[in-house]
Amino acid sequence: MQLFILWLLCVGGLLTAASLFILELPNNTLSLMIIAVWELCALSAIAFKKIRQRLLTLLAILITLAFPFIILVNGVVPASLAPLFVVVLVLVLKGQTRIICMCILNITPLMLLANGEPQTTAIVVRVVFSTIVLSILIYYLLSSYQALVDKTQLQLDTNERIYGVIGHELRTPAATIKMLIDIELEQNCSKNILELQRLSSHLLCVLDDMKTSSSSATLAVYKNNETISVHDTVERAIEGVKPLAEKYNFIINFSAKRAVTEHHIGSTKAIFQIIQNLIKNAILHSGGSTVTVMKSAESLSHDKTHYRINVIDDGKGIDVKFRDKMFNAFERGDTLSEGTGLGLNICKQIANTLEDGDLSYISSENGGANFELVFVLHSVDEHDAVSVKVDDFELLQNLKILLVEDTPMLRMIASKILTQNGAIVTEAEDGIIGLNQASTGDFDLVITDIMMPNCDGYELTVRLREQGFVNPIIGVTGATVGSEAERLIACGANAVLPKPLTLLSITEELKKLKVNKA
């Protein structure tokens, strides 16, 4: 819109200057100088995006002040451009400035009525009438548009809050069931328990997909600011889906060419989730029996490496008609397996958060599907690199953790996971109790639920920071389809994890945060 207005101003200035030249009007030198400044401002605004809005406002005011002078000096010809300038003023200016400038622009042509010429009078009347009508019309359309935008934003905000509540009410019990099933599996690996684990995991994945697809802000969690090893990340992603592969008698092969420098600044979460989702898709939807993950790396410079990761299966491949829309949300092709149709869409969005990142489909020699992930990472000094294979027990050993969770079952299970792996856990039932515990204890880490009675996770985080607590705060939430995570980060938390809290999720986050033990 701004560029359109600027080009409109440029055209208006050129038309005004051309009319002065063609008609050879007297005393037009100063008018042409004003128009030259006007054109310079417009072109500068087009060239410099950062100051474009300021230059637009300055230009609109300049035209308003210069317009009366140009008309007085050069007569009725420049007045015919008044409707064009009115459009610009309505779109650029706001509030009282807009009203004042529009009045000046509408009244200015009336000064020409003083000469009493019938032809001039007729032109002026038409110009003033068309200018006033156009002002009212554009202002009405702009007001209607703004009202529609405000209404839509209000509806989006309302939906966001509703999704947050729904997500919490769905995910909290689902997370509790999942954690209970995981504990039960330690003693009972029956077929029914395994099926319950699969169903609960699927429900949690659907809720997570809803979160990512419903809000672009969710992609901010894939921050590229941690030290990672791409090779180790891919290996862990493969390890995570091996139980699923065994269930469906699927073979996973990994062929890799290691980079000269293995440690880079990047996002473990992004690469891990994309690779794991692609392998899961191959197992569930390809109709084949083997999936091969191929990783290659090419050094672009002394500190930049271009990665290419292919996930190739030997199944039926992707139908040609479906390839153009496979990355759209809710597209599922001809698969009969369960799923939301959001997986590839989310993977594509995550890939685009990486530097020069993209996820595409290319033809496979074997006839199956071949998804290619490409991205660029910046290397770090091997001596400064943090190993991604830190022992989980060492991370939690003697770590003093304040666990704030209002759901007794989730609090009990989370505390058990942490204490079994060496942490020293102090429990709190809500934010008020948590604040009292924090004031009397020296904690290395606070893990808090977000939605709690008396004092929720937002208030707890703010008050802890106000009291001078400088160690990491990690939020845990079941409301994955709302904006709770972004809001808690804004309150001062370091990270937000989805329920259920698992050993893998907490240790991965601790590696990023580099928690110091007291």
C-alpha positions, 0 to 999 in steps of 0.5 A: 500500500505504501509503495502504491501511494508513493508511486501515485505521488511521483506520477502526480508530481510529474503530471503537475510539472508537465502541465506547467511546462506544456502550458508555459505558465508564468512564474513557474520556477519556484513551483517546479522547485517545490515539485522537485523536492516533492519528487525527491522525498517520494523517491527517497521513501521508495528507496529507504524502507526504514524511514518510509512512513516518516517520509510519507507523512512529511510528503503529505504535509509538504504537498498540503502547504505547497498546493495553495502557493502553486495554485495562486501562482499558476492558476487553475491547471494544478487545481485539477490534481486536487482529487489525487492528493486527497486520496493520498492524504486520507490514506497517509495521515491520521487524526487531526492532521488529516482533517486540517490538511484535507480542509486546506486541500478542499478550500484552496481551489476556491481562491481562484473564484476571485478572478470572476472568469466563468470558465475558471469558476466552472472548473473550480466548482467541479474540482471542489465538488469531486474532491469533497465527494472523493474525500468522504468516499475514501474516508468511509471505505478506510473506516469500514476497512479498519473496523473489519480489521479490528473485528477480525483481530478481536475474533482471532484473539478470542479464538486464541483464548478459547483454543488455549482453554480447550487445549489445556482441558484436552492436553492435561488429562491426555498428558496424565494418561500418557505418563501413567501408561509409560509408568505402567509399561515398566511392569506390563508390556501387554498389547493393550497397554502398548495400544493405549500408549500409541493412541495417547501419543497420537492425541498429543501429536495432534494437539501439537500440530494444531498449535503449530499450524494455528499460529505463526508465532509458534515457530519462534520456538525453533530458535537457531542459537544453540550448539548442535551436531547435525549427525547426532541429531539425526541419529537421535531422531532415528532412534526415537522412531525405531519402536514404530518401525519395529511394529510395522516391520520397517527397516531404517538405514542411515548413510552419512557423510560427516562435515569437516566441522561437526558443531554448528549454531542451529536448532536441534528441535527443528532438524529433529522434528522434521526428520522424525516426522518424515520417517514416521510418514514413510512408515505409516503412509508409504506402503513400503518396507525400507526408509533410508536417511542420507546426510551430506555436507558441503563446506561453503566457507571456513565457518558455513556448511550447507547440509542436505538430508534426504529421507527416501522410502521404497513405497508407492511414491507420491501421485503426480497430481498431489505433488503440487499441493502436498505441503498445504495444510490438511492435504492427506493424499490417498493414504488410509492411515490416521493423521491430520494432514498437517505434518508436511505443512508444519515441516515445510514451515519449520524448514523455512525458519532455518537459514536458506532452509527448504523442504522439497519433494524430488523424484526417486530412482526407486519409485518411492518418495524422496523428501529433501531438507536443505539448510545452512549452518554456521560452525563454532570452535570445536573447543567451545562446542558443548557436547550434545551427548552429555549424560542425562544423569549428570545433568540432573545430579544434585540439581535443586529444582522447585516443581510447581504443579497444581495437578497432584498426579502430574506433580507426583509423576514429574517429581518421580522422573526428576528424582530418579535421575538425581535431582533434588525436588521441592514440590509446590501446589500452586504459585503462592506456595511456590513463591514462599518456597523460592524465598526460603530455598536456593534453587538451580531451576524452577519448573512451573505449570502455567494455568494454576489457581491462586497464582498462575505461572505468569504471575509466579514468573514475574514475581520471581524475577522481581525478587531477583531470581536469575536462574532458569524458569521452565514453563510446562503447559497443556494448552499447546493450541493457545499463546501461553508459551509466548506470553510466559516467555515475555514474562521472563521464563527461559523456555516452555515445554508441553505436557507430559514432562519427559526425561528427554524434553527436560534434559534437552532444554537443560543442555540449551540453558547450561544450568549452573548448580549451586 
